[in-house]
Amino acid sequence: MIDPYGFADLRNYIKRRLSHARYRVGSTYYDAQINDISVQGDKTVRAVLDISPAVTGVTVNRVEIYNTDNQLWAHQDCRITIAEGQTSILFWFDFTIEEKEV
């Protein structure tokens, strides 16, 4: 069984390893910065990023998050359209650590 300090160390490891993100519009990828990485009240590690395309009316179809070795850790295929007058999309990845007996 993982004890509370083990879970805390795993959450801190995730926080240290997350580095940057990128998003795709059409077939072109753009860099995105992670604005915040925090542990929520339910012990979920949340990485928040702001997607800010240069123009409106585009549709973001994939968001990816990378570690400090530039390796893909997670992705989400999506369909989010930036409306006229909208400046950005607030997007986040949640990482939850669970222990299960087998």
C-alpha positions as a Markdown table, in Angstrom:
| # | Residue | x | y | z |
|---|---|---|---|---|
| 1 | Met | 0.0 | 0.0 | 0.0 |
| 2 | Ile | 1.2 | 3.5 | -0.8 |
| 3 | Asp | 1.3 | 5.7 | 2.2 |
| 4 | Pro | 0.4 | 9.4 | 2.2 |
| 5 | Tyr | 4.1 | 10.6 | 1.8 |
| 6 | Gly | 4.4 | 8.3 | -1.2 |
| 7 | Phe | 1.4 | 9.9 | -2.8 |
| 8 | Ala | 2.7 | 13.3 | -2.1 |
| 9 | Asp | 6.1 | 12.5 | -3.6 |
| 10 | Leu | 4.3 | 11.2 | -6.8 |
| 11 | Arg | 2.3 | 14.4 | -7.1 |
| 12 | Asn | 5.4 | 16.5 | -6.6 |
| 13 | Tyr | 7.2 | 14.4 | -9.3 |
| 14 | Ile | 4.4 | 15.2 | -11.7 |
| 15 | Lys | 4.6 | 18.9 | -10.9 |
| 16 | Arg | 8.4 | 19.0 | -11.4 |
| 17 | Arg | 8.3 | 17.0 | -14.7 |
| 18 | Leu | 5.6 | 18.9 | -16.6 |
| 19 | Ser | 7.3 | 21.4 | -18.8 |
| 20 | His | 5.3 | 22.8 | -21.7 |
| 21 | Ala | 2.3 | 22.3 | -24.0 |
| 22 | Arg | 1.3 | 22.7 | -27.6 |
| 23 | Tyr | -1.9 | 22.8 | -29.5 |
| 24 | Arg | -2.9 | 22.0 | -33.1 |
| 25 | Val | -5.0 | 24.1 | -35.5 |
| 26 | Gly | -5.6 | 22.2 | -38.7 |
| 27 | Ser | -2.3 | 20.3 | -39.1 |
| 28 | Thr | -0.1 | 23.1 | -37.6 |
| 29 | Tyr | 1.2 | 22.9 | -34.0 |
| 30 | Tyr | 1.7 | 26.0 | -31.8 |
| 31 | Asp | 3.5 | 26.3 | -28.5 |
| 32 | Ala | 1.6 | 27.0 | -25.3 |
| 33 | Gln | 2.9 | 27.8 | -21.9 |
| 34 | Ile | 1.7 | 26.1 | -18.7 |
| 35 | Asn | 0.4 | 28.8 | -16.5 |
| 36 | Asp | 0.0 | 26.9 | -13.3 |
| 37 | Ile | 0.5 | 23.4 | -11.8 |
| 38 | Ser | -1.2 | 22.8 | -8.5 |
| 39 | Val | -2.6 | 20.1 | -6.3 |
| 40 | Gln | -6.4 | 20.4 | -6.0 |
| 41 | Gly | -8.3 | 19.6 | -2.8 |
| 42 | Asp | -9.0 | 16.1 | -4.1 |
| 43 | Lys | -5.3 | 15.5 | -4.5 |
| 44 | Thr | -5.5 | 15.8 | -8.3 |
| 45 | Val | -2.5 | 17.5 | -10.0 |
| 46 | Arg | -3.9 | 20.1 | -12.4 |
| 47 | Ala | -1.8 | 21.7 | -15.1 |
| 48 | Val | -3.5 | 24.9 | -16.5 |
| 49 | Leu | -2.6 | 26.4 | -19.8 |
| 50 | Asp | -3.9 | 29.3 | -21.9 |
| 51 | Ile | -4.3 | 28.7 | -25.6 |
| 52 | Ser | -4.2 | 32.0 | -27.4 |
| 53 | Pro | -4.2 | 31.7 | -31.2 |
| 54 | Ala | -3.3 | 34.9 | -33.2 |
| 55 | Val | -6.6 | 35.0 | -34.9 |
| 56 | Thr | -10.2 | 34.2 | -34.1 |
| 57 | Gly | -12.5 | 31.8 | -35.9 |
| 58 | Val | -10.0 | 28.9 | -35.8 |
| 59 | Thr | -10.7 | 25.5 | -34.3 |
| 60 | Val | -8.2 | 23.8 | -31.9 |
| 61 | Asn | -8.3 | 20.1 | -32.6 |
| 62 | Arg | -5.6 | 18.7 | -30.3 |
| 63 | Val | -3.8 | 19.8 | -27.1 |
| 64 | Glu | -0.6 | 18.0 | -25.8 |
| 65 | Ile | 1.5 | 18.3 | -22.6 |
| 66 | Tyr | 5.1 | 17.4 | -22.4 |
| 67 | Asn | 7.7 | 16.6 | -19.7 |
| 68 | Thr | 11.1 | 18.3 | -19.2 |
| 69 | Asp | 12.7 | 15.8 | -21.7 |
| 70 | Asn | 10.3 | 17.0 | -24.4 |
| 71 | Gln | 8.4 | 13.7 | -24.3 |
| 72 | Leu | 4.7 | 13.6 | -24.7 |
| 73 | Trp | 2.9 | 12.8 | -21.5 |
| 74 | Ala | -0.7 | 13.3 | -22.4 |
| 75 | His | -2.9 | 14.6 | -25.1 |
| 76 | Gln | -6.6 | 15.4 | -25.8 |
| 77 | Asp | -8.2 | 15.4 | -29.2 |
| 78 | Cys | -10.9 | 18.1 | -29.1 |
| 79 | Arg | -12.9 | 20.5 | -31.2 |
| 80 | Ile | -12.8 | 24.0 | -29.7 |
| 81 | Thr | -13.5 | 27.0 | -31.9 |
| 82 | Ile | -12.2 | 30.4 | -30.9 |
| 83 | Ala | -15.2 | 32.7 | -31.4 |
| 84 | Glu | -15.1 | 36.3 | -32.7 |
| 85 | Gly | -13.9 | 38.5 | -29.9 |
| 86 | Gln | -12.6 | 35.6 | -27.8 |
| 87 | Thr | -9.0 | 36.0 | -26.9 |
| 88 | Ser | -8.1 | 32.6 | -25.5 |
| 89 | Ile | -9.1 | 29.2 | -24.2 |
| 90 | Leu | -8.4 | 28.1 | -20.7 |
| 91 | Phe | -7.5 | 24.4 | -20.8 |
| 92 | Trp | -6.2 | 22.0 | -18.2 |
| 93 | Phe | -5.0 | 18.4 | -17.7 |
| 94 | Asp | -5.8 | 16.6 | -14.5 |
| 95 | Phe | -3.5 | 13.8 | -13.2 |
| 96 | Thr | -5.0 | 11.6 | -10.5 |
| 97 | Ile | -2.9 | 8.9 | -8.7 |
| 98 | Glu | -4.9 | 5.9 | -7.6 |
| 99 | Glu | -3.8 | 2.6 | -6.0 |
| 100 | Lys | -5.8 | -0.5 | -6.8 |
| 101 | Glu | -5.3 | -4.0 | -5.5 |
| 102 | Val | -5.1 | -6.8 | -8.0 |
